[in-house]
Amino acid sequence: MRVSVIGCGYLGAVHAAAMAELGHDVVGIDVDSEKIAMLENGQPPFFEPDLPEILSRAHESGRLTFSTDITLVADCDVHFIGVGTPQLPHSDAADMQYVEAAFEGLSQHMRPDAVIVGKSTVPVGTAQELANKLQAIHPNASLIWNPEFLREGFAVKDTLEPDRVVYGLSAKELESGDRARSLQVLDDVYKQILATGTPRLVTDYATAELVKVSANAFLATKISFINAMAEIAEATGADVTQLADAIGLDERIGRRFLNAGVGFGGGCLPKDIRALIARAEELGVGRSVTFLREVDDINSRRRERVVELATEVLGGSLNGKRVAVLGLTFKPNSDDVRDSPALDVAVRLKGLGADVVATDPQGIPNAEQRHPQINYELSTEKALQSADLVLLVTEWDEYKQLDPTFVGSLVREKNLIDGRNALVPVQWSLAEWNYFGLGR
């Protein structure tokens, strides 16, 4: 099929390459000419495992092109909208200007019978509003909402081998059941994926829009819950990791995402839960998600706790103390530093007078653009040199595999805060380190 993808950021670029991998002819559209130039040369504008390989294969096949010219979508059968919905500068609500601009551009150049597929994470009610506008402009066109569930570091796999696909249809098409035109078109797009037995859920617009934000809200709640238990563990001498192991064996709860530490970040969870709160308040049901404000507050407190602990470990003052910060991205296998707990902690330590030297395998260029006041060092060994405190805040494999004895030969003082509880405490203690894990 002829497919367009509007928006070639993290979501759009991965989706465009994946659609070409499935055999479709794809054109990716974005207003950022620099980003488009990189993608046209087969270079991802961000770090994501496996993306360079499928991008290269797509280019070699001739099935994938990128452009700033939206008129190239004119002969496409299906149009995916994958633009960002960041948090507004002075509000918790989502900024919808990019979705609106993408829709406006498409409506002017699309075939009058084409199918638009929304993938952006939007406030509930957006799809119906867009569908109403589309009906007025192109009565024979269709809109379907198909939320994405990508995990950074696993985005290619999550696109080509998703654990489920969700279709949000209009009320009229829902009445048509399996005969619904947009459903049939999207089934054709995802034919190879569905053939593997991937579950397909067909819902109304509102449900499809809520699936993504509610999933993120649930994950954020689970992470903040165990971090709340970490606060109690620290006050009582309990071990939150053993606690998580114990309650995680309960099938109703499960162990995944019960990892206490410095908290969650990135471009999705923080802004999505805030946007959900904002939208619920607009709908007059804000009380239903009041607990999410506490989820957000707990997450922020964990960053503060790391800074407090660093101050305590170093005798009450950070002034002039050399702190080696291991990790800058919000999670490993990514170069994303948006709302990153690791970068936030590094900035806070710097503000309190610490001589911060931060390192990360992928995140330094993005971190430098946001906070040039921090000293960055690509070499882990150089970052550790003469440190008074080592702080692990992003659990990259290379940091988890560090040898305590070797690291001890590099630093000035053997003080370690494991902000992700990613290390084995006894190994570091046996090497005469002062080991501090959050909630342990």
Secondary structure, DSSP 8 states (H G I E B T S, - for coil): -EEEEE--SHHHHHHHHHHHHTT-EEEEE-S-HHHHHHHHTT--SS--TTHHHHHHHHHHHT-EEEES-GGGGTT-SEEEE-----B-TTSSSB--HHHHHHHHHHHHHS-TT-EEEE-S---TTHHHHHHHHHHHH-TT-EEEE------TTSHHHHHHS-S-EEEEE-HHHHHHGGG-HHHHHHHHHTHHHHHTT--EEEEEHHHHHHHHHHHHHHHHHHHHHHHHHHHHHHHHT--HHHHHHHHHTSTTT-STT---SS---SSSHHHHHHHHHHHHHHTT-GGGGHHHHHHHHHHHHHHHHHHHHHHHHTTT--TT-EEEEE--SSSSS----TT-HHHHHHHHHHHTT-EEEEE-SS-HHHHHHH-TTSEE-S-HHHHHTT-SEEEE-S--HHHHT--HHHHHHH-SS-EEEETT--S-HHHHHHTT-EEEETT-
